[in-house]
Amino acid sequence: MMYMQTIMHRELRNNSAAILHRVQAGETFEITNNGEPVAILSPISRDRLSILKWQGAVREATHVDFRALKRTADVSSQDVLDDLRGEQ
């Protein structure tokens, strides 16, 4: 679990440069307005998979039982590649 410091929007306004440097260094902040959480300020990920996870487009597999997977065709991977490339 990630530690998240809570700060008031006023502190963000008054110390935005210092707070953004801390975010750039990896810290995450919960921003409040009148004591109510209104936003999360965190570093963005440049990793495509992390972005997709954040967007909810993908999720990590919990467990894969490779023994349960069945081979669906008696075609070699080279045959598949040749077919994709239009070769014979």
N, C-alpha and C positions, 0 to 999 in steps of 0.2 A: 504494500500500500504506500502511496506517495504522500509525503507531508505537504500540506498546503497552508501557507500563512494567510491570515485574513487581514485585509487593510480597508480602511474607509476610502470612499471615492475622493474625499478631500486630500488624503495623503497621496493618492495617485496623482491628483492634479498638481500638488505642491512639489512632489519629488519624482515626477515622471521619468526624468533622465536616469536617475539612480535606480529606480525600480525596473526600467527597461533593460538596463545593464545586467541586473540580477536575473531577469527573465532570460536574457540571452545566454547567461551562464548556466541556465537549466532550472531555475526556481519557478514555482507555480504559485499564483496568488488568487485568492477569492476576494472579489471586490464587493463591498457592501454599500448600500445607500440607506440611510436612516436605520441601520442595524439589520437590514434585510439583504441576503446575498442576491446580487444581480448579474454577476459575470465571473468568469474564470479567465485569468490572464496567464497563458503558458507558452513555452517555446513552441514554434511550429516545427514539424518534422519534415525534413526534405526527402525522407524515405517513402517511396510510393506505397509500399505495403502498409506502413503506419498511417498514411493519409486515408487509404481505403478502409482500414479498421476504424478510424475515427469517424468516417462518414457512414459507417455501418454497412458498407458494401461487401465486406468480407469479414470472416471471423476465423480464429485459429481452430484447427481440428483438435478435438480432445483426445481421440485415440483412433488409430487406423489398424484394423486387423488385416494385414496383408495376406494371411493365409485364406481369408474369406473371399478375397478378390479372385475372380475367375478370368481365365484367358478367353477372350471373345472370338478370336479368329486364329487360324493357323497361317498367319502371314508374318513374315519377318519384318523387323523395323526397317531394314534396307529396302524391301519392297514398298513399304508405305512411303518412305522418303522419295524413292524413284517415282512413284505415282504422283506425289505432291509436286515434284519438279517437272512432271510431264515426260519423264524418261521411260524407256522400255527396256 
